[in-house]
Amino acid sequence: MHCPNCRSKDIGKIGTQQYYCWNCFIEITMLGNEWNLHQVEADGSLSSLDDLFTADERKIHW
């Protein structure tokens, strides 16, 4: 598995269908056949990064 943002393989599983990239510090959630990407803020809240990617870039390609 590669991070859809930075292409790193340094991904850790943090929950069911949830992953964290230790290279670019984003949280990745698999929803159906799409990635949802979030930045973890200093207060622990999540900010969506989905608007930075096209629908095709967010599709999971096995």
PEGI-V358599 format. One line per field, one symbol per residue. ss: DSSP state (H for helix, E for strand, - for the rest). phi: phi as a letter, one per 40 degrees, with the letter a starting at -180 (. if undefined). psi: psi as a letter, one per 30 degrees, with the letter a starting at -180 (. if undefined). A space follows every 50 residues. Layout:
ss->???
phi->???
psi->???
//
This chain:
ss->----------EEEEE--EEEE----EEEEEE--EEEEEEE-----EEE-H HH--HHHHE---
phi->.bcccbgcccbbcbacgbbbcccbgbcbbcbgbbcbbbcccdcgcbbcbd ccbcdcccccbc
psi->kkkfefglgikkkfajgklkjfeghlkkkkjcgkkkkkkjlegflkkkge ffkleeffkkj.
//
